[in-house]
Amino acid sequence: MELTGYDLKLTSQLRYQVRFIANNLLPPPESNRFQKMRTSGCTECRLQKRLTNISKLRHVMANTENTQIVHAGVEHVPSLTPLFDEYRVWCGQPPDPDGAREFLTQRIRNNESEIFLAIINQQLAGFTQLYPLFSSVSMESIWLLNDLYVANDYRQQKIGSLLLETATQFARELGALRLELEADVTNSTAQAMYESRGWKKNTKYFHYTLSLCE
């Protein structure tokens, strides 16, 4: 199934901008912090600044001569599913196209992730998926760049870098504190790409996981 590009939808911009302002940028109205901001006029200024960024988000979409970046919606799930399942297999999971389709549909429909697609000549070449998170210490928004994958036929064409830059710009325009990701210790190519674009390896903290599956 072929894909056609379209501009980042204003409804999606508004959805995240309003949610970001309501849940993170502005403290609760009853808090001392909010009252201090209101007294100083900072609340209105900060709110206006973030709402102004709605128009700037239109420039998140990156276009080159042959490549277009598209902000995915539910309508793109059928086209994305084969590549997403290929990515899962590449990560060591058994193929499950039906499960992949349902997973993507739920993430987008429930506003639980943001996915950007790289399209070359109306064919899907790669994608990246981000999940919203929060930092308790800084009390700010962060984004987890959980998935980044480029189809075999389109590698060595800087598609990954283009998707990475799109994700960075998207999070920056929404006022996020930072982006985070994990890289396989054996994937030196990906590590080099991240570090060349300013990403820093965390040498201060250990990362732990706890499996809950028997």
N, C-alpha and C positions, 0 to 999 in steps of 0.2 A: 504494500500500500504506500503510495507516494505522499509526501508531506509538502505543505506550502507554508511559507513563513507569514507571520502577521505581527503587528506591533504589540508590545506589552500592554495587556488590557488594563484600563483605568480601574475597573472594578477590583482587580487583584491588587493593584497599588493601594487603593483605598482600604481594602480589607486589612492588609498588613500594616499600613500606616496608622490606621485608627486603633488596631489591636496593640501595636507597639506603643503608641502614646498612652492608651488607657492602662495597659498592664505594666509598663516599665518606665517610660520617660518621666511621667508625672507621679509623684507619691500620692497616697490617699488624701482626699480633701481635708480629713480631720487631723492629719498629722502636722506637727510643728514645722517640718520641712516644707510642706505645701504652703502653710501660712507665711513663712518667711519669703518663699518665692513669690507669692502673690503680693506681699507688701512691697517687695522690691521691683515688681513688674516683670520678673523673670519668667513666670509661668506663661504669660501671654506671648512673650518673645520666643520662648522655647517651642511652644505649640505652633506658632506661626512659622518658625524655621522648619519644623518637620513637615508641616502641611505644604510648604513651598517646595520641599523635596519631591512631592508627588510628581510635579512636572519634570523634574530632573530624572526621575526613574525611566522616562521614555528613552533616555540615552544609554540605559543599561544594555539594551540590545546591541550586539556587536555584529557588524556586517563587513565582510571583505568582498573582493571581486567574485569569489566562488562560494563563500561560506556565509550562512546566515544563522544567527542564534535565535531560537524561539523559546518563549516562556510557555512551558507545556500546560495544557488543560486536559480534562477528562477525554476530550475528543481525540487526543493524541495517543491514548493508551494502546489501542490496537497496533499502531505502528511501532511504538516503543517496546512492547512486550517481548518480541523476539530478541532484540539487542540486550534488554535487561536480563533475560533468562540466559543468554550467552555469557553475560558478565558474571552471573551467579555460578555458572558452570566453571568459568575461568577461576573463580574464587574457591573451587573445590566442592560445590554443591551439586546434587543431582538435578537434571533438568525438570522443570515444573512450569510449563507455560501457563496453565490455568491458574496456578497459585500466584505466578508473577503478575498476571493480568489483574487478579483480584487485589493483590497487595498495592499495586500502583493506583488502581481506581480508588481504593479507600484512603490512601495517603493524600491524594489530590482532592477528593471530594470532601474530606474532613479537615482540609486546610492544615495538614500535619507535616507537609514538606513542600519544597519548591524545586521544580525540575526544569533545567534548561537543556535544549536539544541543539546539536550542531547539524545543520543540513547543508549538503553539497549537491547541487543539481537535483534538488527535490528528493534526495535520498538521505536517510538518517545515518550520520557518520559517528556520532558519539553523544554522550549525555553526562550531566552531573546532577546530583541530588543533594539538597541541603535540608537539615532539620534545625528548627529554632530551639535554643537552650537559653539558660540564664546563669549568671554568676552571682552567688550569694554574697561573696566578699565585696565585689565592686558594685553590686546591685544594678548590673547592666545586662543588656542582651548580648548573646553571642550566637554564632551559627556553626553547626557541625557540618563540614563538607564530607559527607559520608561515602558518596560514590562518585567516581570519575572514571569513565571508560570510553575508549575509542575503538571502533571496529578495525579489524586487521587491515582491510583494504585502504584505510584512511590514516594510518599511522605515519609518523615522520612528516606530517604536514602542519604541525603546530596547532592541531585541533585541541589537544589537551590544554595547551597554554591559553587558547582563546576561551575555552570554557572556564578555566581557572580565573581568568581576568573578569569574565562576566559575573561569576559568583562573588568575587571580591568587590566589584563595583556595586552589585546588588546589596550586599551586606553593609557596605560603607554608606550608601545613600539612605539606608534605613536607620543609621545611627548606631550600628552594633559596635561593641567594644573590640571584638576580634573574631577571627575565624579559627577553627581547629580541624585537624584531620589526623588520621593514622596512615602510616605507610609501611608496607611489608619490608622487613629488614633486608630482604634479598632483592628488592626492586630498586636497584641503583638508578635506573633511568628516571623513575618518578621522583625519587629523592633529589636528583640533580635539578629537575624541572622546578620543584617546589623551592629549593634553596636559591635558585637563580632568580626567582620572583620575590625574594624577601622573606620567605618562610624560615623560621628558626626551629631547630631541633630542641626539644625540651630535655635538658640534662639535669634539671633540678628535682623533678618529681618522677616517681615510678608510676606506671599505669597498671592497675590490677583489674582482673575480671573474675567473676564467680559464675560458673555454669550452673543453671538451675534445671538442666535436662539430665535425666538419668540415662 
